[in-house]
Amino acid sequence: MPVDAFTLPDFYLPYPARLNPNLDRARAHSMEWAREMGMLDAPKHGGGTVWDEAALAGMDYALMCAYTHPDCDGPMLDLITDWYVWVFFFDDDFLESFKYTRDHRGAREYLDRLELFMTAGDREAPEPRNPAERGLDDLWRRTVPMMSDGWRGRFTTSTYNLMVESMWELDNIDRERVANPIEYIQMRRMVGGAPWSANLVECAVGAEVPDAIAATRPMRVLSDTFADAVHLRNDLFSYQREVQQEGENSNAVLVFERFFGCSVQEAADMVNDLLTSRLLQFEDTALLEVAELFAEHGVPPDRQLGVAAYIKGLQDWQAGGHEWHARSNRYMNDNAVRGGPGASALGGPTGLGTAGLSFGPGLRRRTRQRIQPLYRQTGPLELPELYMPFPVRTSPHLDAVRRYAVGWAREMGMFDSIPGVEFGGVWNEDRFRANDVAYCGAMIHPDAGPEELKLSADWLAWGTYGDDYFPIVYGARRDLAAARACNRRLSLFMPLDGEPAPEPYGPIERGLADLWRRTAGPMNRRDRARFRLAVEDMTASWLWELDNQAMHRVPDPVDYIEMRRKTFGSDMTMSLAKLARANEVPEEVFGNRVVRELESSAQDYAIFTNDLFSYQKEVQFEGELHNMVLVVENYLGVDRRAAADVVADLMAARMRQFEHILANGLPDLFEDLDLDPAARGALSRHADELKDWMSGILQWHRAVSRYTEPEQRDRARTFLVPAIPTVPWRQPGTPAALPGAAPAATRAVPDESASDKSAPVLTAVLPAAATLSAPTASALPGARVPARSADPAPSASGPAEPPGPPVPSVPAAVPAPAGPPVPSVPAAAAEPPGPAVPAVPVSVPDPGGVPVPAETSAERTRGERKGAAPAASAPAAPPVPSVPAAAPDPGGTPVPAETAAAAPPAVLARRPFEVRAGASALPGARAASGPAGAELASAPPPAAPAPPGPPVPSVPVAVAAPPGPAVPSVPAAAAEPPGPAVPAVPVSAPDPGGVPVPAQTTGAAAPAAFSGRPLGLGTGAAALADLGRRAG
């Protein structure tokens, strides 16, 4: 097969390669061991031998092992080298004996015999007949006794996969079929042997992964990313040898070349980009997820050190593997050490890893992942043609189940107001009817009876609600701890042995408790445990999305696809389908590669369907990073239309793979496993249900309004504002009331004042003529606040102040009464009045790292001069110790005083709202002590003016507290001269992006410019403080 040559790309090489000092010993030992096993005179098809001594010396597997395991001692390096000599001999022997000859029956017998030498317990291996069997028998006896049973089980599985799944490669060669990219990555892990190498790393470093965490997501991701990086690197180096010389079609460069229809060089560059992405995913997992895993499972310190040694061993393998590929005569590496893009920038000697340090590709890829803009004005995505060969069928019970589903959702509380949502609930009844989950259930289960269809619709409603609930309630304020606590509680409502569950709290828990009772009740304990694990995997994947969103990280493409199957609920759906046929199909059949690939192909088609239809909803209106179109945009650096075409091509490729398995894979599986007619019929029905599942999901997305632009704009422009609920949770059906206000009807009015009609606009309208207390009203945009008396008694109030002038286009901070300076900015010596500061906004970082537009001094001065009455100033105060004191909040809740290093006040985009009321809630405001600090008055009595002071630097000014001590940790500054007071009536100020933003009252933080969040309503501190006290 003729192929074009390509230049090796610039590899991401963050770890230095090191060489084990026992290299010469391992070289001598491995050559002698291969001779003893008969590998140097094994005949090959067509004459000659598979290997001879010169070929083995040239490939130099001892050098590879010395690079990949630089810290182990001499005997261990001998053992590891022997394992790699064996696995490479097996690969070449299988190629010569069976791939070239297309001998499927002989290949099956060969692999079945090898499996017998992986013994467990008292089972004895047969007498070996060939070099591959002899080598495996010897290595198994030398290795397994020193390791635990848990390690032996994992190593057996990975060894079995790399041997037996070689039949997949043989079948593709026989059919001249090249896999699609997703299929290839999944299968290459099994046949490529890198998970097997990861197991050997545990052996080499003398530290096993604890059984309690071996199957968790972080450890699995470490193994998978390691494996993918090893295989992709190998494919780049081995392209010429495998594709041109051996006629292989299992190579990532060839797969990408065929799928994308591009040149070999472009394909090689894309493979290298994916290799870089997988290495970055490895780093993120090791640095961010493993420590949390230790804490969650209570891993003792000595085992933590063992896991750290294992991770370091995987890093050493990556660095050493690249160095060996660059030197071995087995691969294309003419420019890998000197002179090519992968060459060392250091020049000079190439030993000890100088050819292997290159950070540029990683920095470029990581930067692209982290700077993805949010809330882009994408407009509707023009959908490409989607390949769907199966018809849509619909259940005759649809209308009845539609009526039932609304009642069930209402009973579970899915239409109620909930804590964590600024106004209202996650859903209302109209939105639920628009989602029409019953229609989806009727198409994916067209043959189900009425009760089965009700259960299907309820699971769909619960899963969709949970998928909406977590981002709205926890993601918007980045409250990952609360999200994890919520997720942990969900397992309590899925008891395995009928133990009592706690009282459910809210729609998520109430719905799951009801569904678990109806679904898992008839199951045996083993099936219940499996199904609970599937549900837990789905809910845990919601946390994965929140973590990525909080870190502003576009997911790695491979990690995204694998996790999307969980977030979409398709893994749970497949689990339930398997349990329904547990009595007809043997358990091991569902674990067979053919069935797994049949299911994953269908899953990927469905999740990509969702991502195409939901692109505008998620990217433009919700600021999401978890969408396959966006992931492809970010990975390939293309626009959304090109990315959508790639996603559609992936859907078509997965559908054709599904059809290929139906036509060829399942019949071969029936014969290979000699299944009885009942099992064959059950698997055939399972495949037919997957057809209905894919076609039904596609039709549902085409029919419902959930993903349309009018629906999204309606949600953004007209936001229903029911009464804020009290805390703790109220039961469904009971009325909710605003704190301090009687229940009243609410209404939603479209905002016609927005200058930019393309941006999402939210307008909240309060009950007419509502009488609100000042703390309550200050929390509500548009509410009129009665003026508060200077008397600190809570019941005193004065007449309402008249309306004030408009606020400038950059939200202005509320001027404080004259008093001590804000300690959060360095003081400067007093200077005479000077010219006005130019109105150039300065970006001030918030404590969470989000830049907030700061007003300039000139803008602040203009805001002070517009129709405001003079405010009194306070005398200077004595110093106070630098330990923050607790000052009572106007609502009576003690609030810790901010330190001098606190940031300027602002309502920051995508940050949790402050739950403190009044000026004490503002970062940078000092706490008052004594009776005078009990409450901040909006109109303090006149006091002696302070001497003039210097202008405040161009950062937002916090509200100064009444007379109180100064913090000595920064130099004191002279107090500002008296300035005019701002009327305590909120007005609407246009946001820099053109979206009207409700202004805050005197007792709340100054509003900052929103970043386009659909749910970015300004919320005052006083009402939230009251809610916090009730919840707390």
N, C-alpha and C positions, 0 to 999 in steps of 0.2 A: 504494500500500500504506500504510494508515494506521499510524502508529507513535505511541507515547507519548514525551513529552519527558522528559529527565532533566537533572539538574544535574551539571556536570563535577566529577569527584572531586578530592580533594586529591592532587596529583601529587608524586612524589619528584623533587626538582630539586636535585641536589647540586652542579651546575656553573653558574657564572654565564655568562649570554649576553653576548657582546661583538660590537660592530658594526665591520665593515670600513670604513675611511675612504673607500674607492673606490666607495661605494654609488651616488652620482649618476651617475658614469661608466658603471657597469654597467647602470643603468636605461636610459640613453639608448642604449647599444650594443645591448642585448637587444631593444628595441622596433624599432630599425632592422633588426637581423638577422632577426627574425621576419617583418617586412614583405618583405625580400628573398627569403626562403624560400617566400613565398606562404601563410603561416599565417594572416594576418589577413583573407584573402578566400576561404578554403577553404570550399566549400559543404557543407552538412550535409543529411542525409535529412529530407525534409519542408519544405525551404526555409530560407533564411537562411544564415549562416556559422557554422562551429565557434567561431571567436573573432572579436572585433573589437578595435580599439585600446583601447576603454574597459574591456573585459573583461580584457585582458592587464595593463593598468595597475592594475586593482583587485586582481588576484591577486598582483602584485608579487613575481615570482620572483627579481628582483634583490635584494630585501630578504631573502628566504630565504637566498640564497647569501651575502650579506654577513654574516648572522648565523651561518651554518653553517661559513663559511670566513673567519674574521675576520683572519687573518694573511697571506693571499696578496696579491701585488701586483695592480695594475690589469689588465694583460693576462690574467693567470691567472684573475682573478675574472670577466672577460668570457667566457673560454672555459667556465668552470664554469657560469656563468649560462645560456649558450647550450645546454649539455647539458640542463639542467633545463627550459628552455623547450621543447626538443624532446620530452623524455619525457612532459611533461604534455600537450603537444599530441597526441602519439601516443595517449595514454590516452583523451583526449576524442574524438579522431577515430575511434578503433576503436569506442568506445561508440556514437557516432552512426551509423556506417556499418554495423556488423555486430551489435552486441549488441541494439539495438532491432529490427533487421530479421530477426534469427536467420539471417543468411546465412552458413552454415558454409563452403560452398565458396568464396565470395568472401573470407572471412576467411583461409582457408588460403592462397589465392593471394597475398593482400596480405602475409602474414607471410613466405611463401617468398621473395618479391621483396626484402623488407627485408634478409633474411639475406645476400643477394648483395653488399651494400654494406659488409660487414665483411670486407674483403679482407686477405689475408696473402701475403707474398712478392711475386712479380711478377704476381699475378692482378689484373686490372682490373675495376672495377665497371661495371655497365651504365649507360646514360643514365637519370637519375631521371625519374619520371613524375608525382610528387605531392609536396606539401610535406614529408611524413614521410621519403620517400626522399631528397629534396634536402637536408634538414637533416642526416640521418645521414651522407650522403656527405661533406658539408662538414666536419662535426665529426670524422669518422674521419681525414680527411687532415690536420687540424690537430693531432690529439692523439697518434695512434699512433706517429709517427716519433720523438717525444721519449722514449718509454718502451721498456722491454726486451721481448724476446719472451715471457718468462714472464708479465709483466703483461698483455701483449696477449692471451695465451691465457686468463687468468682473466677479463679484461674481456669478451672475446668470449662466453665461457660465460654470464656474468651478463646481458649484453645480450640474448643469444638467449633466455634463460629468461624475462626480463620481457616479451619480445614474444610468443614462441611459446606459452608456457604460459597466455597469455590465453585460449586455447581452452578450458581447464578452467573458467574463469569463465563463458564463453559456454555451455558444455554444461550447467552447473548452473542457469543462468538458464532455459535452454530446458526443462529437466526440472523446474523449480521445486523444486530440491533444495538444502537447506542442509547444508553439510559438518559433520562432527563436529569437536570441538575439536582433536584431534591432527592429523587431515587438514588442517584449516584452517591451523594454525601452519606445517606443513611446506610447503604449497603457497603460502601468502602470502609466504614468503621468496623464492619463485621469481618470482611475478607482481608482487610489490610493489615491487621495484627497490632495496631497501636494500642488498643485497650489491653491487649495481652502484654505489650511492653510496659504499660503503666503498672500492671500487676507485678512484673519483674522488678520495677523500681522499688516497690515495697520490700521485696526480698533483698535487693542490693543494699538499701540503706538500713535494713534491720528494724524497720518500723512499719507496722501494719496499720491501715485505716481501721479504726474501731468499728465493730459490726453495727453499733447503734446508729452510726451516721453514714455508713458506707452507701446506703441507698438514697440518701437525701439529695435534694436538688444541687446544693453547692458542690458536693463531692462528685456527683454525676457530671456536672458541667465542667469541672476541672478535668475529668477523664475524657469527656467528649471533645472539648476544645483542644486538649493535648493531641488526641487522636486525629482530629481533622487537620490540625496544623502539620503534623508529621506526614500525613498522607498527601496533602496538597503540595508540600515541599517536595516530596518524593516524585509526585506526578510531573512537576516542573523539570526536575533533573532527568527523569526517566522517559520523557516523551519520545525522544528519538529511538531509544532502545525498544520500548514496548510497542509503539505504534508502527514504526517503520520496519524494525527487524523481526519482531515477534508476532505482528498482526493482532495485537491486543486492541480492544476497544474500551477497556476499563481504565480511562485516564481522564482527569479533570480538564486538561487543556483541550482534548478532543471533544469532550462533552460540551464545554462552553462554546467551542468553535461551531459545532453543529447546531446547538440550540439558538445562539444569537446570530448565526449566519455572518460571522466576522472573520477576520484574518487570524492566523495562528498567533501572531504577536499580540493582537488585541485580546485574544482569549487568554494568553499567558499573563498579561497584565491584570485582567479581571480575576484570574485565579490567585494571583499574588495579593490583590486587594482583599480577597476573602480570607486568605491566609493571615494577613495582617489583622483583619477584624477579629478572627478567632483568637489570635494571641492577645489582643486587647481585652477580649471577653474573659480569657483566662486570668489576666492581671486584675481586672475588676472583681472577679469572683474571689480570688485569693485574698485581696486586700479588704474587701467590703463585706462579703457574706460569710466567710469562714469564722471570723471572730464571733459574730452573732450566733452562728451555729453552735460553737462551743458553749456559749452561755445558755442557749435554749436547751441543750441536752446535758448540761452539767459535765462536760468532758474534763477529767482531772488534768492537772498541769503536765504530768509526764506523757499522757496520750496526746495532749496538744503539741508538745515538742515533737512527738513522732509524726503527727500530721504535717507540721512545718517542715520536717526533714523530707517527707514524701513530696511536698510541693516543690521544695528546692531541687529534689531529684528530677522532677519533671522539667524544671527549667534547665538543668544541666543537660538533660536528654535533647531538648530543643537546640541548644547551642552546639552541643557536640555532634548531633545528627547533621546539622548543616555543614559543619566543618568536614565531616567524613564524606558527605555527598560531593563536596567541592574537591575532594582528593582521590576518591575511588575510581578505578578504571571501569567500573560497572555503569557509569552514568555520563551524560553530556555535561561537561564542566570545564570546557576550554577557557572560559572567561570568568569562572566562579572565584578563583583565587587572585589572579592578577589581570588587570587590564579591562575588566568588564564592569558593568554597573554594580555588580555585587562585590566588587573588590574592595579591599580595605582602603580607607582614606588616609591611613597612617603611613602607608608605604613601608619599605624596609622588610624586615622578617615577617613571615606569615604564621609562625608558630604561636601557640598559646592563645589562639582566638583573635589575633589581630585582623584576620580576614572577616571576622564576624561581629563587628559592632557598627550598627547603622540604625539611627533613631528617626531619620527623616520620614520614612513611610508611616511609622506609628504616630508621629506627631500630626502629620497631615490627616490621617484617618480619624484620630481622636478629635481633632479640631472640627472636622466636618460633622462628626456625631454630636458635638456639644453646642454648635452655634445655629442649629436649625431654628429659624424664626417661628414664632407661634402666632396663631390667629391671622394667617395670611388670607387676603381676599382672593380666594381661589375661583369663586363662581362654581356653577354646576360642572361636574366632570362628564365630558362626553364619553359615553360608554362604548368600548369597542364591541365587535360582534363576539358573542359568547357561544361556544360549542356545547350543545346539550342534545344528545341523541335519544333521551328517554322521555316518554310522555308524562303529563301531569294527571294524577288521579286524585279525586276528592271524596272524603267520607260523606255518606248521606246524613250523618248526625251533626253536621256543621252548625246549623241554625240553633239547635238546642244547646250545644256546647258553648256557642257564643253568649247566649243569655246566662248560662251558668257561670262562665268565666268571670263576667263582670261582678256577679255577686260574691264569688270566692275572693277576688281581689279586694273588694270592699270589706269583707269580713276580716281579712288579714290585716287591714289598716293601710293598704297601699295608696289610698287617696288622702290620707290624713297628713296634717302638718307634723313635722318631726324636728327634734333638736338637730342642729348642725346645718339646716337649710335656712338661709337668711329670711326668706318669706315663703311660707307655704310648704308643700311637700315635694317629693321627687316626682310623683305622678298626680294627675287628676283623672277623673273618669273619662273625659273627652280624649285625653291623650292615650289612655288605655285602649279605648275603642279604636283609635287610629292605629295603634300597634297591631291589633287583631291577631293575637297569638293563637286564638282558636283556629283561625284559617290556616296558619302554618301547621298546627298539629293535625288538622284534617287532611293535609296533603302529604305529610311525611309518614302518617299512619292511616292510610285510606281504608284499611281493612279492620281497624280496631273497633271494638264494641263501644257503646256509649260511655260506660264507666272507665274503660281504658283510655278513651279519647279525652275525657275530663281530666284524668290524671296527667296525660301528656300535656294538655293545655296549661295545667297548673304548674308543672315543672318549667315549661317555657316562660310563663309569667314570672315565676320566682327567680329564675336565672337572669332574665332580662332586667327585672327590677334591681337585683343585686349588682348587675353590671353597671347600671345607672347610679345606684345608691353610693357605692364606694368612691367614685371620683367626685361626686357632688358634695358628699358629707365630709369625707376625709381628704380627698385629693386637693380640693380648692384651698384648704388651709394647711395642707402638708402635715396633717396630724397622723403620722405613720404609727405612732404608739397606740393611739386609740383604734386605728384600723386593725392592728394585730390583736388587740384585746378583743375586739368584736369577732374576728375570725376564730380565735381560740374558743370562744364561747359556743360557736356553732356546733362543735363536736359534741357538746353536752346534749344536744337535741337529737343525736343519732345513737341512742344506746344499743349495745349489742346483745345484752341479756335481759332486757326489759327493766333495767334499773330506772328509778324515777328521774325525770329531767326537771330542771328548774323552771320557774315561771318565765315564759318567753317575754322578751322586751322588744317590742317594735315589730314591724312587718317582716323583716328578714328572719328573725328567730321564730315568730309565730307561723310563718309560712312553711319553714323547714320542718318544724315539729309536726305539723299536720301532714306534710308530704311523706316524711319518714314513717309515720305510723301507717299510712295507707300503702306505701311501697314496700318497705322492708319487713312489715309484719309477717307476711306469708313465707319469707325466706328462712333458710337455716342459718346458723351462726356464721359459718364460713362465707356464705354468699353475702350476708349482711356486712361482714368485715371488708370484703372486697369492694362492695358498693360504697361503703362509707369512705374508704380510701379514695375512690374516684371523685366523690363530692368534695372531699378535703383538698384534693389536688386542684379542683376547679376554683374553690374559694381562695386557696393560697396563691393562685396565679393572679388574682385581682390585686394582691399585695405587691407582686412583682411589677405590675403596671404602675402602681403608685410610686414604688421605689425609683423606677426609670423616670417617671414624670418629675419627681422631686429633684433628681440629679440632672434633669434636662438632657437626657441621653437617648438618642435614636437607637433602637435596639440593633444588635448584630443580626443580619438576615437569617442565619441558621437558628439562632436562639429564638428569634421572633416566631418563626414558623412552628417550632416545637412547643413553645409556650402558648401560641395562639390556639392550638388544638385544645388546650385546657381552658383558656379564658372563654372560648366560644362554647364550651360545654360539650364538644363532640367526643372527647375522651369518656366523659360520663355516659353519654348516649351509647357508645360502643360497649361500655361495661355492662349497662343494663341489658343490651341485646344479647350479649354472651351469657349472662346469667339466666335469661329466659330459655336458653337452649342447652343448659348445663347437663341435662339428663340425656340429650340426644347426641352431643358432640363431645368426644374426649377432650379434657382440659388442654392437653399438649397440642392439639390441633389448632386451637386458637392462638397458640404461641408460635406457630409455624410462620416462616418468612412469607409465604404466599398469602396467608390470611391477613397478616399484619400489613403488608403492602396494599392489599385490596382495601382495607379500612382506611389507611392513611391517605391513599389517593382520593377517596371520597371525602375525607375530612378536609383536605387541602382545597378541593374544589369548592366546598361550602364556605370555608373561611375567607377565601379570596373573593368569592361572590359578595360576601358581606363587606369586605374592605373596599371593593369598587363602588358599591352603592352608598356607603357611608362616608366616603372620602370628604365631601364638603362639610357634612355635619360634624365630623370629628376634627378635621384640620382647621376649617375656617371658624366654626362656631364654638368648638369646645377646646381648641388648643391642644389637641391630642398628638402624641408622637407614635402611637401604636396603630399603624395602618400599613398594610403591605405596599400600597402605592407610594406612600411617603418613604418607607424603608428602601424601596428600589430607587426612588429619586435620590436619596442620600447616598446609597451605596454606589450607584453607577454615575452619579452626577448628571442626570438627565432631567428634562422637564416632566410635568405631571402626565402629559399626554403620552409621551414615550414610555414612562413608567407604567401607565395603565395598559399599554399594549403588551409590555413584558408580562404583567400579571395575567392578562388574558391568555397569552401564550403558555404560561405556566399552568393555567387552568386546563387548557386544551391538552397539554402534555400529560397532566395527571389523569384526565379523562381517558385518553388513549391508553395509558398504562392500565387503568381500570378495565377497559375493554380487552386489552391483551391478557390480563390475568383471567378474566372470564372465559376467554376462548382457549387459552393454553395452560395457564397456571393451575386453575382448579381441576381440570381433568387429569393433569399429571399428578397433582396432589392426591386425588382419589386413588390412583393406581399405586403410587409410591407407598402410601400408608395403608393400602388395602382396606379402605373404609367400607362399612356396611351400608345398605341402601338408606337406612334411617339417618345416618350421619351425612351421607351425600345429599339427601333431600333437605336436611336442616341447613347445611351450608349454602345450598342453592337458594333457599328462601331468604337466608341472611343477605345474600348478594342482591336479590330482588328488592329487599327493603332498602338497601343502600341506594339503589336506583331511584326509588320513590323519595328518599331523603334528599338527594341532590336536586332532583327536578322540583320538588316541593319548596325547598329553600329558595331556589332561583325565582320561582313564580311568586312567592311571598314578597321578596324584595321588590319585584316589579310592580306589585299590586298595592302595597300599603304606602301611606304618606309619611311614615316615620323618618325617611331619609330625604325627603324633598326639600327644596329651598323654601317654598312658602311656609311649610311647617316650621322650619328652623327660624325664619324671620318672625313668624307669629309668636313663637316662644320668646324671642329676644325683644321684640317691640312691645308686646302686651304681656306683662308678667303679672299673673294673678297673685294678689296679696291677701291670703286669708289671715285671720288673727294669729299672732305669735303664740305657740302653745306654752302651757306651763310645764314645769319640770318638777318631779319626775313624770314619766310618760303617762299620758292619759289613754284610756281605753278607746278603741274605735267607736265612733258614733256619739261621743260626748263633745259638747261645744268647747272650743278653745277661746281664750280671751287675751287681749293685750294686757300686760301688767299695768295696773293702774287705770284701766279703762273698761267701760261696760262693753259687752259684746255688741257688735253692730255689723250691718251688712257691708261688704266690701265690693269694690268695683274696679275694673281694670280699664284704663283709657289709653289708647295709642298716643304716643308722644309725637306731635307734629312739628316740634320745634327744632328737631335735629337738622343741622346743616348738611350732614353727610348721610344720606339715606341708605348708603351701602353698608354702614357700620351698624352693628347690633345696638339697639337702644332699649333701655329698661326704664319703665316709669311706674312708680308705685303710687297709688291713690289711697288715702286714708278714709276711714268712715267720716261722713260729713258731720260737722259740728261736734266732733269728739272733744271732750274736755280732758286734757292730759296733764299730769303733773310734769314739772320741769325735767326730772331725770328721765321719765318715759318719753316725753316729746322730743328731747334732745337726741334720742336715738333714731327718730323717724324723719327721713327727708321730707321737707315740705310742711312740717308741723310748726305751729306758732307757739313760742315758749313764753309763758308769763315771766315777767322780770322778777328776780329773786331779791329779797330784802337783804340788807347788810347784816341784819340780825341772824346769827347762826342757827336759830331755831328752825327746824325743818318745815314747820307749818306756815311760817311767814312768807307772804308773797306780795308783790306790788303789781301795779298795772302793767299791761303788756306794752312793750316799746314799739314805736312806729317802724314801718318797713325801712330798710336801709338801701343804699345804692348797690348796683351790681358789683360783684367781685371781679377783679381782673381775670384775664384768660388763664393765668397761672395761679392756682389756688394760693391765697395768702394766708400766712399764719396769723393767729389771733394775737393782737398786741397785749402784752401783760401790763398790769398796773405798775407804775414806777416802783422799783425795789431793787433788791440785790441782783447782780447779773447772773445769767445762766452759766453754770460752771463748765458746760460741755465744750466751750470754745476758749482758747487761750485769750487772756486779757491783754490789752495794749494800753500804753500810756495815753492819757487824754490829749486831744489835739483840737485846735480851733476848727470851727465849721469850715467845710470845704465844698467843692462842687459835688453835684449828685453823681452817684456811681452809675456807670452805663448799665442799661437793662439787659445784661447778658446772663441768662440762667446758667448756673453751675450744677453739675451732677454730683450729688452727695450720696455715697454708698450707705445703704441701710444695714443694720446689723446682720441681716440675712444675706447680704451681698447684692441686693437688687438696687440699681441706681434709681434715685428719686429726683425729679427736676426740682431744683431749689430756686426759690424766688430771689431776685436781686434786691439790694438795698433800695434802689430807686423804686422798684415795684412795691416794696413794703411801705415806703414813704407815701407813695400815691394812694395806697389803700387806707393809710391812716388819715389822710387829709380829706377824704370824701364823706362829708356829712356826719362826722362822728363827734360826740361830745367829749370834752376834756376828761381825762381819767386822773384819778389821784395817784400819787406816788407814795411809796412806802419808805420808811427810814432804813438805813443800813442795819445789818444784823451781825452779831458776833460770830466768830468761827465755831464750827462743829467738828467733832471727830469724823474721820473718813469712813467710819462704818455706816452703811446705809441704815437709816432709821425707818420705822414703819409709821406712816402717817394715815390718819383715818380718811377714807374716801368720802365724798359728799353723800354717798348712799349708806355710809356707815361701815363699809368693809375695809379693814386695814390693808393698805397697799404698800409693798416695800418701796422705799425711795430709790430713785435711780442714782447711779454713780456719775462722777464727772465725765466718764468716757462714753456715756450713753449717746445714742444717735439723735439727730433732730427729729421732731415729731412729724409723722406723716402716716396716712392710711396707705399702706404699701400694697402694690399689686401682688396677688397670690400669696399673701402672708396671713396667718391666723389673726383675727381681729382681737384687739385688746378688750379685756372684759373688766376694765377699770373705768370708773366714771370720773368726769371732771378733769382738772388739770393734773391730778396725781397720776392719771393714766398716761400722760404724755412722756415719752422718753426725753430726758433732759430737764424735766421739772424737778425742783428740789422740794423735799417734804418739809412741811411746817411742824413746829412743835408747840405744845401748849394749846390752850383753848382757842387762840387765834387761828390755829391751823385746822380746826375741826371742819370747816367748810369754806369753799372758795366762793365769794360773792361776786355776782356779775357786775355790780355797781358799788364798789367799796366807798366808804366815807372819805372825804378829803383828808389829806395828810400833808405834812410839810414836804415840799418838793426836794428831791435829791439834787445834788450838784450835777451839772452837765457831764456827760461821759462820752467816750468815743463811739463811733458807729460800730454796729455789730458786723462781723464779716458776712459775706454773701452766702449764708446758709439759713435754712428756715429757723425762725426764732420760736422757742418753746414758751409756753405760758409760765411766767414766773409765779412762784408761790407767794402767799402773804408773808409778813415779817417772819424771818426764821434765820437760823445760823447758816453761815456759808461753809462750803466744803473746802478744807485747806489744801487739798491735793493738787489744785491748780492756782496760779496767781490770781489774786482778787482784782476785780476791775471796778471802776466807778459805775454807779448806777446810771441808767439812761434818764434823760429828761422826761417829764410827763408827756404823754401822747394821747391822742383821741381814742375813745372807746369805740369798738365795733358794735353795732346794734345786734341784739341777741335774736335776730330773725333770720333763718337760713334763706338764702337765695340760690338760684340755679346759675352756676357758672359754666361756660363752655369748656370742655376738656380740650387739650391741645389737638387731639385727633378729631374734634368736632362733635363729640358725644356729650350732651349735657350731664353734668355731675352734680348731685345734690350737695350743697355746701353744708358744713357742719356748724353747730352753734358754738357759743363761747366756751361751753363746758366740754367740748369734744376736740379731738385732734384735728388739725388742719388737713383738708383733703388733698391728696396728691393725685397727679394725673393717672388715670387708669391705663392699663396696657391692652385694653380691648377685650377683657374677660367677659363672656356672656353673662356671668352671674356676679358682676362687680358692683353691686349696689353698696353705697356708703352706709355704714351702720354705726350709730352713735354708741358711746361707751356706757352710758348710764343704764339703759335697758338691758344690755348684755351683762353688766355687772349684777343686776338683779337676777337675771336668769342663772348666772354662774353661782350666786349664793343659794338659789333654790336647788340647783343640781348638786352643789358641793357637799 
